[in-house]
Amino acid sequence: MACIDDKGNLTATAKKILTAVKDQSLTAEEVASGTGLPLFKVRSSLRDMASMGFVIQEDDTYQLNEKAEKLLNRG
């Protein structure tokens, strides 16, 4: 997956996105605006992270899952 490197760590892009949704639920557009990442990259990453169980999608918003919070805090 594009959000995890070959050593099992979060990529820089994944860290930015997960940090953005750590304390509040945001839409993909809000994440893109807040992180400066292209919207297509944010949407793709959020889809990957939702399938991996890192974010919870509710309607059009995303929030951090406990599984991802542990990875984010790990470094």
PQR file of N, CA, C, O and H, with PARSE charges and radii, in Angstrom:
ATOM      1  N   MET A   1       0.833  -1.195   0.000 -0.4000 1.5000
ATOM      2  CA  MET A   1       0.000   0.000   0.000 -0.0000 2.0000
ATOM      3  C   MET A   1       0.873   1.252   0.000  0.5500 1.7000
ATOM      4  O   MET A   1       1.973   1.258   0.553 -0.5500 1.4000
ATOM      5  N   ALA A   2       0.385   2.269  -0.604 -0.4000 1.5000
ATOM      6  CA  ALA A   2       1.135   3.511  -0.752 -0.0000 2.0000
ATOM      7  C   ALA A   2       1.277   4.291   0.560  0.5500 1.7000
ATOM      8  O   ALA A   2       2.085   5.216   0.645 -0.5500 1.4000
ATOM      9  H   ALA A   2      -0.509   2.264  -1.053  0.4000 1.0000
ATOM     10  N   CYS A   3       0.520   3.934   1.551 -0.4000 1.5000
ATOM     11  CA  CYS A   3       0.561   4.667   2.817 -0.0000 2.0000
ATOM     12  C   CYS A   3       1.581   4.103   3.805  0.5500 1.7000
ATOM     13  O   CYS A   3       1.901   4.730   4.814 -0.5500 1.4000
ATOM     14  H   CYS A   3      -0.136   3.183   1.482  0.4000 1.0000
ATOM     15  N   ILE A   4       2.076   2.923   3.497 -0.4000 1.5000
ATOM     16  CA  ILE A   4       3.044   2.244   4.356 -0.0000 2.0000
ATOM     17  C   ILE A   4       4.283   1.932   3.531  0.5500 1.7000
ATOM     18  O   ILE A   4       4.182   1.440   2.407 -0.5500 1.4000
ATOM     19  H   ILE A   4       1.816   2.413   2.677  0.4000 1.0000
ATOM     20  N   ASP A   5       5.460   2.222   4.098 -0.4000 1.5000
ATOM     21  CA  ASP A   5       6.680   1.910   3.360 -0.0000 2.0000
ATOM     22  C   ASP A   5       7.074   0.450   3.559  0.5500 1.7000
ATOM     23  O   ASP A   5       6.374  -0.289   4.250 -0.5500 1.4000
ATOM     24  H   ASP A   5       5.542   2.621   5.012  0.4000 1.0000
ATOM     25  N   ASP A   6       8.172   0.034   2.970 -0.4000 1.5000
ATOM     26  CA  ASP A   6       8.591  -1.366   3.027 -0.0000 2.0000
ATOM     27  C   ASP A   6       9.010  -1.823   4.418  0.5500 1.7000
ATOM     28  O   ASP A   6       9.159  -3.022   4.655 -0.5500 1.4000
ATOM     29  H   ASP A   6       8.741   0.635   2.409  0.4000 1.0000
ATOM     30  N   LYS A   7       9.200  -0.886   5.337 -0.4000 1.5000
ATOM     31  CA  LYS A   7       9.549  -1.233   6.717 -0.0000 2.0000
ATOM     32  C   LYS A   7       8.348  -1.213   7.653  0.5500 1.7000
ATOM     33  O   LYS A   7       8.484  -1.429   8.857 -0.5500 1.4000
ATOM     34  H   LYS A   7       9.079   0.087   5.145  0.4000 1.0000
ATOM     35  N   GLY A   8       7.170  -0.951   7.088 -0.4000 1.5000
ATOM     36  CA  GLY A   8       5.953  -0.939   7.888 -0.0000 2.0000
ATOM     37  C   GLY A   8       5.658   0.388   8.556  0.5500 1.7000
ATOM     38  O   GLY A   8       4.802   0.470   9.437 -0.5500 1.4000
ATOM     39  H   GLY A   8       7.059  -0.776   6.110  0.4000 1.0000
ATOM     40  N   ASN A   9       6.368   1.431   8.139 -0.4000 1.5000
ATOM     41  CA  ASN A   9       6.135   2.756   8.706 -0.0000 2.0000
ATOM     42  C   ASN A   9       5.244   3.577   7.786  0.5500 1.7000
ATOM     43  O   ASN A   9       5.173   3.323   6.583 -0.5500 1.4000
ATOM     44  H   ASN A   9       7.064   1.364   7.424  0.4000 1.0000
ATOM     45  N   LEU A  10       4.573   4.555   8.359 -0.4000 1.5000
ATOM     46  CA  LEU A  10       3.744   5.451   7.567 -0.0000 2.0000
ATOM     47  C   LEU A  10       4.607   6.309   6.655  0.5500 1.7000
ATOM     48  O   LEU A  10       5.697   6.731   7.042 -0.5500 1.4000
ATOM     49  H   LEU A  10       4.631   4.761   9.335  0.4000 1.0000
ATOM     50  N   THR A  11       4.124   6.568   5.449 -0.4000 1.5000
ATOM     51  CA  THR A  11       4.818   7.476   4.550 -0.0000 2.0000
ATOM     52  C   THR A  11       4.581   8.914   5.021  0.5500 1.7000
ATOM     53  O   THR A  11       3.716   9.164   5.861 -0.5500 1.4000
ATOM     54  H   THR A  11       3.239   6.226   5.135  0.4000 1.0000
ATOM     55  N   ALA A  12       5.344   9.840   4.483 -0.4000 1.5000
ATOM     56  CA  ALA A  12       5.193  11.251   4.855 -0.0000 2.0000
ATOM     57  C   ALA A  12       3.795  11.757   4.506  0.5500 1.7000
ATOM     58  O   ALA A  12       3.196  12.513   5.272 -0.5500 1.4000
ATOM     59  H   ALA A  12       6.046   9.637   3.801  0.4000 1.0000
ATOM     60  N   THR A  13       3.280  11.345   3.358 -0.4000 1.5000
ATOM     61  CA  THR A  13       1.937  11.753   2.950 -0.0000 2.0000
ATOM     62  C   THR A  13       0.891  11.210   3.921  0.5500 1.7000
ATOM     63  O   THR A  13      -0.011  11.937   4.336 -0.5500 1.4000
ATOM     64  H   THR A  13       3.766  10.731   2.736  0.4000 1.0000
ATOM     65  N   ALA A  14       1.011   9.952   4.277 -0.4000 1.5000
ATOM     66  CA  ALA A  14       0.063   9.344   5.213 -0.0000 2.0000
ATOM     67  C   ALA A  14       0.109  10.053   6.565  0.5500 1.7000
ATOM     68  O   ALA A  14      -0.934  10.278   7.179 -0.5500 1.4000
ATOM     69  H   ALA A  14       1.744   9.361   3.941  0.4000 1.0000
ATOM     70  N   LYS A  15       1.294  10.404   7.030 -0.4000 1.5000
ATOM     71  CA  LYS A  15       1.418  11.121   8.302 -0.0000 2.0000
ATOM     72  C   LYS A  15       0.704  12.463   8.252  0.5500 1.7000
ATOM     73  O   LYS A  15       0.010  12.834   9.199 -0.5500 1.4000
ATOM     74  H   LYS A  15       2.142  10.221   6.531  0.4000 1.0000
ATOM     75  N   LYS A  16       0.870  13.192   7.154 -0.4000 1.5000
ATOM     76  CA  LYS A  16       0.192  14.489   7.005 -0.0000 2.0000
ATOM     77  C   LYS A  16      -1.321  14.331   7.062  0.5500 1.7000
ATOM     78  O   LYS A  16      -2.014  15.074   7.756 -0.5500 1.4000
ATOM     79  H   LYS A  16       1.434  12.891   6.385  0.4000 1.0000
ATOM     80  N   ILE A  17      -1.812  13.355   6.325 -0.4000 1.5000
ATOM     81  CA  ILE A  17      -3.264  13.147   6.255 -0.0000 2.0000
ATOM     82  C   ILE A  17      -3.815  12.691   7.598  0.5500 1.7000
ATOM     83  O   ILE A  17      -4.830  13.210   8.064 -0.5500 1.4000
ATOM     84  H   ILE A  17      -1.248  12.751   5.762  0.4000 1.0000
ATOM     85  N   LEU A  18      -3.158  11.733   8.214 -0.4000 1.5000
ATOM     86  CA  LEU A  18      -3.645  11.225   9.500 -0.0000 2.0000
ATOM     87  C   LEU A  18      -3.567  12.280  10.594  0.5500 1.7000
ATOM     88  O   LEU A  18      -4.438  12.341  11.461 -0.5500 1.4000
ATOM     89  H   LEU A  18      -2.334  11.311   7.835  0.4000 1.0000
ATOM     90  N   THR A  19      -2.542  13.101  10.560 -0.4000 1.5000
ATOM     91  CA  THR A  19      -2.431  14.189  11.531 -0.0000 2.0000
ATOM     92  C   THR A  19      -3.581  15.173  11.343  0.5500 1.7000
ATOM     93  O   THR A  19      -4.109  15.710  12.316 -0.5500 1.4000
ATOM     94  H   THR A  19      -1.835  13.051   9.855  0.4000 1.0000
ATOM     95  N   ALA A  20      -3.963  15.406  10.097 -0.4000 1.5000
ATOM     96  CA  ALA A  20      -5.059  16.336   9.812 -0.0000 2.0000
ATOM     97  C   ALA A  20      -6.386  15.851  10.380  0.5500 1.7000
ATOM     98  O   ALA A  20      -7.192  16.659  10.841 -0.5500 1.4000
ATOM     99  H   ALA A  20      -3.534  14.969   9.306  0.4000 1.0000
ATOM    100  N   VAL A  21      -6.623  14.538  10.353 -0.4000 1.5000
ATOM    101  CA  VAL A  21      -7.905  14.004  10.836 -0.0000 2.0000
ATOM    102  C   VAL A  21      -7.808  13.440  12.251  0.5500 1.7000
ATOM    103  O   VAL A  21      -8.725  12.767  12.722 -0.5500 1.4000
ATOM    104  H   VAL A  21      -5.967  13.881   9.979  0.4000 1.0000
ATOM    105  N   LYS A  22      -6.708  13.714  12.917 -0.4000 1.5000
ATOM    106  CA  LYS A  22      -6.493  13.157  14.257 -0.0000 2.0000
ATOM    107  C   LYS A  22      -7.509  13.670  15.276  0.5500 1.7000
ATOM    108  O   LYS A  22      -8.034  12.897  16.077 -0.5500 1.4000
ATOM    109  H   LYS A  22      -5.963  14.261  12.535  0.4000 1.0000
ATOM    110  N   ASP A  23      -7.783  14.969  15.245 -0.4000 1.5000
ATOM    111  CA  ASP A  23      -8.631  15.561  16.278 -0.0000 2.0000
ATOM    112  C   ASP A  23     -10.026  15.943  15.806  0.5500 1.7000
ATOM    113  O   ASP A  23     -10.861  16.367  16.606 -0.5500 1.4000
ATOM    114  H   ASP A  23      -7.356  15.597  14.594  0.4000 1.0000
ATOM    115  N   GLN A  24     -10.280  15.794  14.507 -0.4000 1.5000
ATOM    116  CA  GLN A  24     -11.597  16.158  13.991 -0.0000 2.0000
ATOM    117  C   GLN A  24     -11.880  15.422  12.694  0.5500 1.7000
ATOM    118  O   GLN A  24     -10.964  15.038  11.968 -0.5500 1.4000
ATOM    119  H   GLN A  24      -9.602  15.450  13.858  0.4000 1.0000
ATOM    120  N   SER A  25     -13.150  15.232  12.417 -0.4000 1.5000
ATOM    121  CA  SER A  25     -13.567  14.626  11.160 -0.0000 2.0000
ATOM    122  C   SER A  25     -13.514  15.684  10.074  0.5500 1.7000
ATOM    123  O   SER A  25     -14.015  16.794  10.253 -0.5500 1.4000
ATOM    124  H   SER A  25     -13.895  15.544  13.007  0.4000 1.0000
ATOM    125  N   LEU A  26     -12.902  15.334   8.938 -0.4000 1.5000
ATOM    126  CA  LEU A  26     -12.762  16.267   7.826 -0.0000 2.0000
ATOM    127  C   LEU A  26     -13.127  15.595   6.520  0.5500 1.7000
ATOM    128  O   LEU A  26     -13.042  14.374   6.392 -0.5500 1.4000
ATOM    129  H   LEU A  26     -12.495  14.432   8.792  0.4000 1.0000
ATOM    130  N   THR A  27     -13.531  16.397   5.556 -0.4000 1.5000
ATOM    131  CA  THR A  27     -13.739  15.894   4.207 -0.0000 2.0000
ATOM    132  C   THR A  27     -12.384  15.817   3.507  0.5500 1.7000
ATOM    133  O   THR A  27     -11.399  16.383   3.982 -0.5500 1.4000
ATOM    134  H   THR A  27     -13.599  17.389   5.660  0.4000 1.0000
ATOM    135  N   ALA A  28     -12.340  15.123   2.388 -0.4000 1.5000
ATOM    136  CA  ALA A  28     -11.105  15.035   1.612 -0.0000 2.0000
ATOM    137  C   ALA A  28     -10.665  16.433   1.163  0.5500 1.7000
ATOM    138  O   ALA A  28      -9.473  16.740   1.152 -0.5500 1.4000
ATOM    139  H   ALA A  28     -13.140  14.663   2.001  0.4000 1.0000
ATOM    140  N   GLU A  29     -11.617  17.260   0.800 -0.4000 1.5000
ATOM    141  CA  GLU A  29     -11.307  18.620   0.368 -0.0000 2.0000
ATOM    142  C   GLU A  29     -10.669  19.428   1.499  0.5500 1.7000
ATOM    143  O   GLU A  29      -9.716  20.173   1.273 -0.5500 1.4000
ATOM    144  H   GLU A  29     -12.585  17.010   0.808  0.4000 1.0000
ATOM    145  N   GLU A  30     -11.197  19.279   2.709 -0.4000 1.5000
ATOM    146  CA  GLU A  30     -10.640  19.985   3.864 -0.0000 2.0000
ATOM    147  C   GLU A  30      -9.230  19.490   4.191  0.5500 1.7000
ATOM    148  O   GLU A  30      -8.360  20.279   4.559 -0.5500 1.4000
ATOM    149  H   GLU A  30     -11.971  18.673   2.892  0.4000 1.0000
ATOM    150  N   VAL A  31      -9.012  18.189   4.056 -0.4000 1.5000
ATOM    151  CA  VAL A  31      -7.674  17.629   4.286 -0.0000 2.0000
ATOM    152  C   VAL A  31      -6.697  18.183   3.261  0.5500 1.7000
ATOM    153  O   VAL A  31      -5.590  18.592   3.611 -0.5500 1.4000
ATOM    154  H   VAL A  31      -9.719  17.548   3.757  0.4000 1.0000
ATOM    155  N   ALA A  32      -7.105  18.196   1.994 -0.4000 1.5000
ATOM    156  CA  ALA A  32      -6.240  18.708   0.928 -0.0000 2.0000
ATOM    157  C   ALA A  32      -5.902  20.177   1.175  0.5500 1.7000
ATOM    158  O   ALA A  32      -4.749  20.589   1.038 -0.5500 1.4000
ATOM    159  H   ALA A  32      -8.005  17.863   1.710  0.4000 1.0000
ATOM    160  N   SER A  33      -6.893  20.945   1.530 -0.4000 1.5000
ATOM    161  CA  SER A  33      -6.677  22.369   1.787 -0.0000 2.0000
ATOM    162  C   SER A  33      -5.741  22.585   2.963  0.5500 1.7000
ATOM    163  O   SER A  33      -4.854  23.437   2.905 -0.5500 1.4000
ATOM    164  H   SER A  33      -7.829  20.611   1.641  0.4000 1.0000
ATOM    165  N   GLY A  34      -5.930  21.826   4.021 -0.4000 1.5000
ATOM    166  CA  GLY A  34      -5.122  21.994   5.228 -0.0000 2.0000
ATOM    167  C   GLY A  34      -3.704  21.473   5.121  0.5500 1.7000
ATOM    168  O   GLY A  34      -2.810  21.963   5.810 -0.5500 1.4000
ATOM    169  H   GLY A  34      -6.650  21.134   4.069  0.4000 1.0000
ATOM    170  N   THR A  35      -3.487  20.485   4.268 -0.4000 1.5000
ATOM    171  CA  THR A  35      -2.161  19.881   4.155 -0.0000 2.0000
ATOM    172  C   THR A  35      -1.371  20.390   2.956  0.5500 1.7000
ATOM    173  O   THR A  35      -0.151  20.239   2.901 -0.5500 1.4000
ATOM    174  H   THR A  35      -4.213  20.086   3.708  0.4000 1.0000
ATOM    175  N   GLY A  36      -2.068  20.992   2.000 -0.4000 1.5000
ATOM    176  CA  GLY A  36      -1.400  21.434   0.781 -0.0000 2.0000
ATOM    177  C   GLY A  36      -1.165  20.313  -0.218  0.5500 1.7000
ATOM    178  O   GLY A  36      -0.490  20.511  -1.227 -0.5500 1.4000
ATOM    179  H   GLY A  36      -3.060  21.115   2.045  0.4000 1.0000
ATOM    180  N   LEU A  37      -1.714  19.144   0.055 -0.4000 1.5000
ATOM    181  CA  LEU A  37      -1.573  18.004  -0.860 -0.0000 2.0000
ATOM    182  C   LEU A  37      -2.638  18.081  -1.947  0.5500 1.7000
ATOM    183  O   LEU A  37      -3.725  18.609  -1.710 -0.5500 1.4000
ATOM    184  H   LEU A  37      -2.263  18.983   0.875  0.4000 1.0000
ATOM    185  N   PRO A  38      -2.341  17.563  -3.129 -0.5600 1.5000
ATOM    186  CA  PRO A  38      -3.353  17.555  -4.197  0.2800 2.0000
ATOM    187  C   PRO A  38      -4.564  16.705  -3.801  0.5500 1.7000
ATOM    188  O   PRO A  38      -4.421  15.651  -3.182 -0.5500 1.4000
ATOM    189  N   LEU A  39      -5.744  17.177  -4.163 -0.4000 1.5000
ATOM    190  CA  LEU A  39      -6.977  16.485  -3.791 -0.0000 2.0000
ATOM    191  C   LEU A  39      -7.002  15.046  -4.281  0.5500 1.7000
ATOM    192  O   LEU A  39      -7.452  14.163  -3.551 -0.5500 1.4000
ATOM    193  H   LEU A  39      -5.860  18.034  -4.665  0.4000 1.0000
ATOM    194  N   PHE A  40      -6.527  14.781  -5.507 -0.4000 1.5000
ATOM    195  CA  PHE A  40      -6.543  13.408  -6.023 -0.0000 2.0000
ATOM    196  C   PHE A  40      -5.691  12.482  -5.152  0.5500 1.7000
ATOM    197  O   PHE A  40      -6.035  11.318  -4.951 -0.5500 1.4000
ATOM    198  H   PHE A  40      -6.162  15.498  -6.101  0.4000 1.0000
ATOM    199  N   LYS A  41      -4.584  13.006  -4.642 -0.4000 1.5000
ATOM    200  CA  LYS A  41      -3.693  12.198  -3.796 -0.0000 2.0000
ATOM    201  C   LYS A  41      -4.345  11.939  -2.434  0.5500 1.7000
ATOM    202  O   LYS A  41      -4.248  10.840  -1.890 -0.5500 1.4000
ATOM    203  H   LYS A  41      -4.304  13.952  -4.805  0.4000 1.0000
ATOM    204  N   VAL A  42      -5.004  12.955  -1.897 -0.4000 1.5000
ATOM    205  CA  VAL A  42      -5.700  12.807  -0.613 -0.0000 2.0000
ATOM    206  C   VAL A  42      -6.820  11.779  -0.742  0.5500 1.7000
ATOM    207  O   VAL A  42      -6.954  10.891   0.101 -0.5500 1.4000
ATOM    208  H   VAL A  42      -5.083  13.848  -2.340  0.4000 1.0000
ATOM    209  N   ARG A  43      -7.615  11.899  -1.787 -0.4000 1.5000
ATOM    210  CA  ARG A  43      -8.728  10.946  -1.969 -0.0000 2.0000
ATOM    211  C   ARG A  43      -8.219   9.516  -2.111  0.5500 1.7000
ATOM    212  O   ARG A  43      -8.761   8.594  -1.501 -0.5500 1.4000
ATOM    213  H   ARG A  43      -7.507  12.619  -2.471  0.4000 1.0000
ATOM    214  N   SER A  44      -7.190   9.337  -2.907 -0.4000 1.5000
ATOM    215  CA  SER A  44      -6.617   8.006  -3.111 -0.0000 2.0000
ATOM    216  C   SER A  44      -6.068   7.445  -1.805  0.5500 1.7000
ATOM    217  O   SER A  44      -6.295   6.282  -1.472 -0.5500 1.4000
ATOM    218  H   SER A  44      -6.750  10.085  -3.402  0.4000 1.0000
ATOM    219  N   SER A  45      -5.349   8.278  -1.074 -0.4000 1.5000
ATOM    220  CA  SER A  45      -4.764   7.841   0.197 -0.0000 2.0000
ATOM    221  C   SER A  45      -5.842   7.520   1.220  0.5500 1.7000
ATOM    222  O   SER A  45      -5.732   6.534   1.949 -0.5500 1.4000
ATOM    223  H   SER A  45      -5.165   9.223  -1.344  0.4000 1.0000
ATOM    224  N   LEU A  46      -6.876   8.340   1.279 -0.4000 1.5000
ATOM    225  CA  LEU A  46      -7.962   8.082   2.229 -0.0000 2.0000
ATOM    226  C   LEU A  46      -8.686   6.783   1.897  0.5500 1.7000
ATOM    227  O   LEU A  46      -9.075   6.044   2.802 -0.5500 1.4000
ATOM    228  H   LEU A  46      -6.965   9.141   0.687  0.4000 1.0000
ATOM    229  N   ARG A  47      -8.869   6.497   0.618 -0.4000 1.5000
ATOM    230  CA  ARG A  47      -9.474   5.215   0.226 -0.0000 2.0000
ATOM    231  C   ARG A  47      -8.609   4.056   0.701  0.5500 1.7000
ATOM    232  O   ARG A  47      -9.117   3.092   1.274 -0.5500 1.4000
ATOM    233  H   ARG A  47      -8.553   7.097  -0.117  0.4000 1.0000
ATOM    234  N   ASP A  48      -7.302   4.148   0.465 -0.4000 1.5000
ATOM    235  CA  ASP A  48      -6.378   3.100   0.913 -0.0000 2.0000
ATOM    236  C   ASP A  48      -6.424   2.948   2.430  0.5500 1.7000
ATOM    237  O   ASP A  48      -6.500   1.837   2.955 -0.5500 1.4000
ATOM    238  H   ASP A  48      -6.889   4.931  -0.001  0.4000 1.0000
ATOM    239  N   MET A  49      -6.376   4.084   3.123 -0.4000 1.5000
ATOM    240  CA  MET A  49      -6.356   4.035   4.582 -0.0000 2.0000
ATOM    241  C   MET A  49      -7.676   3.539   5.168  0.5500 1.7000
ATOM    242  O   MET A  49      -7.681   2.907   6.224 -0.5500 1.4000
ATOM    243  H   MET A  49      -6.315   4.986   2.697  0.4000 1.0000
ATOM    244  N   ALA A  50      -8.785   3.815   4.503 -0.4000 1.5000
ATOM    245  CA  ALA A  50     -10.074   3.287   4.959 -0.0000 2.0000
ATOM    246  C   ALA A  50     -10.105   1.770   4.796  0.5500 1.7000
ATOM    247  O   ALA A  50     -10.597   1.060   5.673 -0.5500 1.4000
ATOM    248  H   ALA A  50      -8.781   4.328   3.645  0.4000 1.0000
ATOM    249  N   SER A  51      -9.579   1.271   3.674 -0.4000 1.5000
ATOM    250  CA  SER A  51      -9.571  -0.178   3.454 -0.0000 2.0000
ATOM    251  C   SER A  51      -8.619  -0.893   4.413  0.5500 1.7000
ATOM    252  O   SER A  51      -8.797  -2.074   4.712 -0.5500 1.4000
ATOM    253  H   SER A  51      -9.179   1.847   2.962  0.4000 1.0000
ATOM    254  N   MET A  52      -7.606  -0.166   4.892 -0.4000 1.5000
ATOM    255  CA  MET A  52      -6.654  -0.740   5.839 -0.0000 2.0000
ATOM    256  C   MET A  52      -7.118  -0.578   7.290  0.5500 1.7000
ATOM    257  O   MET A  52      -6.495  -1.112   8.207 -0.5500 1.4000
ATOM    258  H   MET A  52      -7.461   0.793   4.649  0.4000 1.0000
ATOM    259  N   GLY A  53      -8.201   0.151   7.490 -0.4000 1.5000
ATOM    260  CA  GLY A  53      -8.712   0.355   8.837 -0.0000 2.0000
ATOM    261  C   GLY A  53      -8.027   1.480   9.591  0.5500 1.7000
ATOM    262  O   GLY A  53      -8.116   1.542  10.817 -0.5500 1.4000
ATOM    263  H   GLY A  53      -8.707   0.585   6.745  0.4000 1.0000
ATOM    264  N   PHE A  54      -7.341   2.374   8.879 -0.4000 1.5000
ATOM    265  CA  PHE A  54      -6.649   3.481   9.534 -0.0000 2.0000
ATOM    266  C   PHE A  54      -7.547   4.682   9.769  0.5500 1.7000
ATOM    267  O   PHE A  54      -7.350   5.439  10.720 -0.5500 1.4000
ATOM    268  H   PHE A  54      -7.268   2.323   7.883  0.4000 1.0000
ATOM    269  N   VAL A  55      -8.531   4.852   8.902 -0.4000 1.5000
ATOM    270  CA  VAL A  55      -9.494   5.934   9.072 -0.0000 2.0000
ATOM    271  C   VAL A  55     -10.898   5.360   8.995  0.5500 1.7000
ATOM    272  O   VAL A  55     -11.135   4.322   8.377 -0.5500 1.4000
ATOM    273  H   VAL A  55      -8.691   4.237   8.130  0.4000 1.0000
ATOM    274  N   ILE A  56     -11.809   6.055   9.632 -0.4000 1.5000
ATOM    275  CA  ILE A  56     -13.219   5.689   9.600 -0.0000 2.0000
ATOM    276  C   ILE A  56     -13.922   6.707   8.715  0.5500 1.7000
ATOM    277  O   ILE A  56     -13.821   7.913   8.939 -0.5500 1.4000
ATOM    278  H   ILE A  56     -11.616   6.898  10.134  0.4000 1.0000
ATOM    279  N   GLN A  57     -14.627   6.218   7.720 -0.4000 1.5000
ATOM    280  CA  GLN A  57     -15.373   7.106   6.841 -0.0000 2.0000
ATOM    281  C   GLN A  57     -16.829   7.124   7.269  0.5500 1.7000
ATOM    282  O   GLN A  57     -17.466   6.080   7.407 -0.5500 1.4000
ATOM    283  H   GLN A  57     -14.709   5.238   7.538  0.4000 1.0000
ATOM    284  N   GLU A  58     -17.335   8.310   7.474 -0.4000 1.5000
ATOM    285  CA  GLU A  58     -18.740   8.477   7.809 -0.0000 2.0000
ATOM    286  C   GLU A  58     -19.288   9.560   6.893  0.5500 1.7000
ATOM    287  O   GLU A  58     -18.905  10.725   6.997 -0.5500 1.4000
ATOM    288  H   GLU A  58     -16.817   9.158   7.362  0.4000 1.0000
ATOM    289  N   ASP A  59     -20.177   9.174   6.005 -0.4000 1.5000
ATOM    290  CA  ASP A  59     -20.666  10.065   4.949 -0.0000 2.0000
ATOM    291  C   ASP A  59     -19.462  10.559   4.145  0.5500 1.7000
ATOM    292  O   ASP A  59     -18.758   9.751   3.540 -0.5500 1.4000
ATOM    293  H   ASP A  59     -20.488   8.227   5.921  0.4000 1.0000
ATOM    294  N   ASP A  60     -19.217  11.862   4.128 -0.4000 1.5000
ATOM    295  CA  ASP A  60     -18.106  12.416   3.351 -0.0000 2.0000
ATOM    296  C   ASP A  60     -16.910  12.789   4.206  0.5500 1.7000
ATOM    297  O   ASP A  60     -15.962  13.398   3.710 -0.5500 1.4000
ATOM    298  H   ASP A  60     -19.789  12.518   4.620  0.4000 1.0000
ATOM    299  N   THR A  61     -16.937  12.432   5.487 -0.4000 1.5000
ATOM    300  CA  THR A  61     -15.836  12.822   6.366 -0.0000 2.0000
ATOM    301  C   THR A  61     -15.038  11.602   6.826  0.5500 1.7000
ATOM    302  O   THR A  61     -15.499  10.461   6.789 -0.5500 1.4000
ATOM    303  H   THR A  61     -17.706  11.937   5.891  0.4000 1.0000
ATOM    304  N   TYR A  62     -13.831  11.904   7.256 -0.4000 1.5000
ATOM    305  CA  TYR A  62     -12.911  10.856   7.716 -0.0000 2.0000
ATOM    306  C   TYR A  62     -12.374  11.246   9.080  0.5500 1.7000
ATOM    307  O   TYR A  62     -12.168  12.424   9.372 -0.5500 1.4000
ATOM    308  H   TYR A  62     -13.456  12.831   7.286  0.4000 1.0000
ATOM    309  N   GLN A  63     -12.150  10.233   9.913 -0.4000 1.5000
ATOM    310  CA  GLN A  63     -11.522  10.472  11.200 -0.0000 2.0000
ATOM    311  C   GLN A  63     -10.546   9.346  11.488  0.5500 1.7000
ATOM    312  O   GLN A  63     -10.663   8.245  10.949 -0.5500 1.4000
ATOM    313  H   GLN A  63     -12.318   9.276   9.675  0.4000 1.0000
ATOM    314  N   LEU A  64      -9.594   9.639  12.339 -0.4000 1.5000
ATOM    315  CA  LEU A  64      -8.536   8.699  12.674 -0.0000 2.0000
ATOM    316  C   LEU A  64      -9.077   7.513  13.463  0.5500 1.7000
ATOM    317  O   LEU A  64      -9.911   7.679  14.353 -0.5500 1.4000
ATOM    318  H   LEU A  64      -9.500  10.533  12.777  0.4000 1.0000
ATOM    319  N   ASN A  65      -8.603   6.330  13.135 -0.4000 1.5000
ATOM    320  CA  ASN A  65      -8.935   5.119  13.866 -0.0000 2.0000
ATOM    321  C   ASN A  65      -7.822   4.850  14.884  0.5500 1.7000
ATOM    322  O   ASN A  65      -6.688   5.293  14.701 -0.5500 1.4000
ATOM    323  H   ASN A  65      -7.925   6.196  12.412  0.4000 1.0000
ATOM    324  N   GLU A  66      -8.143   4.145  15.925 -0.4000 1.5000
ATOM    325  CA  GLU A  66      -7.172   3.836  16.977 -0.0000 2.0000
ATOM    326  C   GLU A  66      -5.937   3.113  16.426  0.5500 1.7000
ATOM    327  O   GLU A  66      -4.819   3.352  16.883 -0.5500 1.4000
ATOM    328  H   GLU A  66      -9.064   3.785  16.074  0.4000 1.0000
ATOM    329  N   LYS A  67      -6.142   2.246  15.463 -0.4000 1.5000
ATOM    330  CA  LYS A  67      -5.038   1.495  14.842 -0.0000 2.0000
ATOM    331  C   LYS A  67      -4.000   2.450  14.242  0.5500 1.7000
ATOM    332  O   LYS A  67      -2.796   2.264  14.420 -0.5500 1.4000
ATOM    333  H   LYS A  67      -7.050   2.053  15.092  0.4000 1.0000
ATOM    334  N   ALA A  68      -4.472   3.452  13.544 -0.4000 1.5000
ATOM    335  CA  ALA A  68      -3.569   4.414  12.905 -0.0000 2.0000
ATOM    336  C   ALA A  68      -2.940   5.350  13.927  0.5500 1.7000
ATOM    337  O   ALA A  68      -1.802   5.787  13.758 -0.5500 1.4000
ATOM    338  H   ALA A  68      -5.450   3.603  13.399  0.4000 1.0000
ATOM    339  N   GLU A  69      -3.677   5.656  14.981 -0.4000 1.5000
ATOM    340  CA  GLU A  69      -3.128   6.547  16.004 -0.0000 2.0000
ATOM    341  C   GLU A  69      -1.877   5.935  16.630  0.5500 1.7000
ATOM    342  O   GLU A  69      -0.918   6.648  16.926 -0.5500 1.4000
ATOM    343  H   GLU A  69      -4.602   5.301  15.118  0.4000 1.0000
ATOM    344  N   LYS A  70      -1.885   4.645  16.828 -0.4000 1.5000
ATOM    345  CA  LYS A  70      -0.695   3.964  17.367 -0.0000 2.0000
ATOM    346  C   LYS A  70       0.476   4.082  16.409  0.5500 1.7000
ATOM    347  O   LYS A  70       1.601   4.344  16.834 -0.5500 1.4000
ATOM    348  H   LYS A  70      -2.664   4.066  16.587  0.4000 1.0000
ATOM    349  N   LEU A  71       0.222   3.890  15.109 -0.4000 1.5000
ATOM    350  CA  LEU A  71       1.282   4.032  14.117 -0.0000 2.0000
ATOM    351  C   LEU A  71       1.787   5.473  14.040  0.5500 1.7000
ATOM    352  O   LEU A  71       2.988   5.712  13.908 -0.5500 1.4000
ATOM    353  H   LEU A  71      -0.692   3.677  14.764  0.4000 1.0000
ATOM    354  N   LEU A  72       0.880   6.409  14.123 -0.4000 1.5000
ATOM    355  CA  LEU A  72       1.234   7.825  14.049 -0.0000 2.0000
ATOM    356  C   LEU A  72       2.092   8.225  15.251  0.5500 1.7000
ATOM    357  O   LEU A  72       3.051   8.983  15.104 -0.5500 1.4000
ATOM    358  H   LEU A  72      -0.095   6.214  14.231  0.4000 1.0000
ATOM    359  N   ASN A  73       1.757   7.732  16.408 -0.4000 1.5000
ATOM    360  CA  ASN A  73       2.508   8.046  17.617 -0.0000 2.0000
ATOM    361  C   ASN A  73       3.856   7.336  17.654  0.5500 1.7000
ATOM    362  O   ASN A  73       4.779   7.770  18.344 -0.5500 1.4000
ATOM    363  H   ASN A  73       0.978   7.117  16.527  0.4000 1.0000
ATOM    364  N   ARG A  74       3.959   6.244  16.908 -0.4000 1.5000
ATOM    365  CA  ARG A  74       5.196   5.459  16.862 -0.0000 2.0000
ATOM    366  C   ARG A  74       6.314   6.205  16.138  0.5500 1.7000
ATOM    367  O   ARG A  74       7.498   5.966  16.378 -0.5500 1.4000
ATOM    368  H   ARG A  74       3.209   5.891  16.349  0.4000 1.0000
ATOM    369  N   GLY A  75       5.928   7.081  15.278 -0.4000 1.5000
ATOM    370  CA  GLY A  75       6.977   7.820  14.574 -0.0000 2.0000
ATOM    371  C   GLY A  75       6.670   7.974  13.179  0.5500 1.7000
ATOM    372  O   GLY A  75       7.449   8.573  12.437 -0.5500 1.4000
ATOM    373  H   GLY A  75       4.967   7.275  15.083  0.4000 1.0000
TER
END
